[in-house]
Amino acid sequence: MSFLDYLVVISTLGTVVFSWTYLLLGKDNAHGEIKQEEIEERIMELMGKFRYMSANRLELLDRKTQELKKLIAEANTIMSKLMVRMSEIEREQETKIVSSSEETAEVEKEEKNTKEDREGEIEEVEKDFGLEKRIVSMYDRGFSEVDIAKELGITIGEVRLVLQLFKRSVG
């Protein structure tokens, strides 16, 4: 065999090896592309589900937020009505005490007991209803705006604002 024959055999073998390699790699590459497309489709499907679920959750959260806002507004309305009613009751009790001055000894004892009970109740109510209620209650009991501010450790402007808001809700 001559050099040329070796060259022909080697080039034929190289061509066969190259063809098989290309064929095998081409099949693997096509199979890989199919897998990649399946993965991409799955990712897109999962992203769509996530978008749908998150949109639903956000919508539910918005509804709950609106419901909470309505409930808070209702609670504030009820609270202001209660404050008005309590101050009316306090005023009625004070006028009853003043008008019944004919009964001296018994009335004084009852006044002390009711005042102590009322003050105890007022203190409990003040704890429950917060700063606004305390301001209105103290004002109804005859405290001046300055005294209220000093007692509660707030500014006179805050006291006046609460009292003005309270008067607006009463009227």
C-alpha positions in Angstrom: 0.0 0.0 0.0 1.2 3.3 -0.9 1.0 6.6 0.7 -2.0 7.6 -1.4 -3.9 4.4 -0.4 -3.3 5.2 3.3 -4.5 8.7 2.7 -7.7 7.5 1.0 -8.4 5.0 3.9 -7.8 7.6 6.6 -9.9 10.3 4.8 -12.7 7.7 4.4 -12.5 6.7 8.1 -12.5 10.4 9.1 -15.5 11.1 6.9 -17.4 8.2 8.5 -16.5 9.2 12.0 -17.4 12.8 11.3 -20.8 11.8 9.8 -21.7 9.6 12.8 -20.6 12.2 15.3 -22.7 14.9 13.5 -25.7 12.6 13.3 -25.4 11.6 17.0 -24.9 15.1 18.2 -27.7 16.4 16.0 -30.1 14.0 17.5 -29.0 14.9 21.0 -29.3 18.5 20.2 -32.8 18.1 18.8 -33.8 16.1 21.9 -32.3 18.8 24.1 -34.2 21.5 22.3 -37.5 19.6 22.9 -36.7 19.3 26.6 -35.8 23.0 26.7 -39.1 23.9 25.0 -41.0 21.7 27.5 -39.2 23.4 30.4 -40.0 26.9 29.0 -43.6 26.0 28.5 -43.8 24.7 32.1 -42.2 27.9 33.4 -44.7 30.0 31.5 -47.6 27.9 32.8 -46.4 28.3 36.4 -45.9 32.0 35.9 -49.4 32.3 34.6 -50.8 30.4 37.7 -48.7 32.6 40.0 -50.1 35.8 38.4 -53.6 34.5 38.7 -53.2 33.5 42.3 -51.5 36.7 43.3 -54.1 38.8 41.5 -56.9 36.9 43.4 -55.0 37.3 46.7 -54.5 41.1 46.2 -58.2 41.5 45.3 -59.2 39.6 48.5 -56.8 41.7 50.5 -58.3 44.9 49.0 -61.8 43.7 49.9 -60.8 42.9 53.5 -59.1 46.3 53.8 -62.3 48.1 52.6 -64.4 46.0 55.1 -62.0 47.0 57.9 -62.2 50.6 57.0 -66.0 50.5 57.1 -65.9 48.7 60.5 -63.6 51.3 61.9 -65.8 54.1 60.7 -68.8 52.5 62.3 -66.9 51.9 65.5 -65.9 55.6 65.6 -69.5 56.7 65.0 -70.7 54.5 67.8 -68.0 55.7 70.1 -68.9 59.4 69.5 -72.6 58.6 70.2 -71.6 56.8 73.4 -69.5 59.8 74.5 -72.4 62.2 73.8 -74.9 60.0 75.7 -72.5 59.6 78.7 -72.1 63.4 78.9 -75.9 63.8 78.8 -76.3 61.3 81.6 -73.7 63.1 83.7 -75.4 66.5 83.1 -78.8 64.9 84.0 -77.3 63.5 87.2 -75.8 66.9 88.1 -79.1 68.7 87.6 -80.9 66.1 89.6 -78.5 66.6 92.5 -78.8 70.4 92.4 -82.6 70.3 92.2 -83.0 67.9 95.1 -81.3 70.2 97.7 -84.3 69.9 100.0 -83.1 66.5 101.2 -80.0 67.5 103.1 -78.4 64.7 105.2 -79.5 61.8 103.1 -78.8 63.5 99.8 -75.3 64.5 100.9 -74.5 60.9 101.8 -75.9 59.7 98.5 -74.1 62.4 96.6 -70.8 61.3 98.1 -71.5 57.6 97.3 -72.7 58.4 93.8 -69.9 60.8 93.2 -67.4 58.3 94.3 -69.1 55.6 92.2 -69.4 57.9 89.3 -65.8 59.0 89.5 -64.8 55.4 89.8 -66.9 54.6 86.7 -65.6 57.7 84.9 -62.1 56.7 85.6 -62.8 53.2 84.3 -64.5 54.6 81.3 -61.7 57.1 80.7 -59.3 54.2 80.7 -61.4 52.4 78.1 -62.2 55.3 75.8 -58.9 57.0 75.7 -57.7 60.6 75.6 -60.6 62.2 73.7 -63.1 60.8 76.2 -61.0 62.0 79.1 -60.8 65.5 77.7 -64.5 65.7 77.2 -65.3 64.2 80.6 -63.0 66.5 82.4 -64.4 69.5 80.5 -68.0 68.4 81.5 -66.9 68.2 85.1 -65.8 71.8 85.0 -62.1 71.6 84.4 -60.7 74.5 82.3 -58.8 73.8 79.1 -55.5 74.8 80.8 -56.2 72.4 83.7 -57.0 69.6 81.3 -53.8 70.2 79.3 -51.7 70.2 82.4 -53.4 67.1 83.9 -53.0 65.1 80.7 -49.7 66.4 79.7 -50.8 67.7 76.3 -51.0 71.2 74.7 -54.0 73.5 75.0 -54.4 73.5 71.3 -55.0 69.7 71.3 -57.6 70.1 74.1 -59.4 72.8 72.1 -59.3 70.7 68.9 -60.8 67.7 70.6 -63.5 69.9 72.3 -64.3 71.5 69.0 -64.6 68.2 67.2 -66.8 66.9 70.0 -69.1 69.9 69.8 -69.3 69.5 66.0 -70.4 65.8 66.4 -73.0 66.7 69.1 -74.6 69.5 67.0 
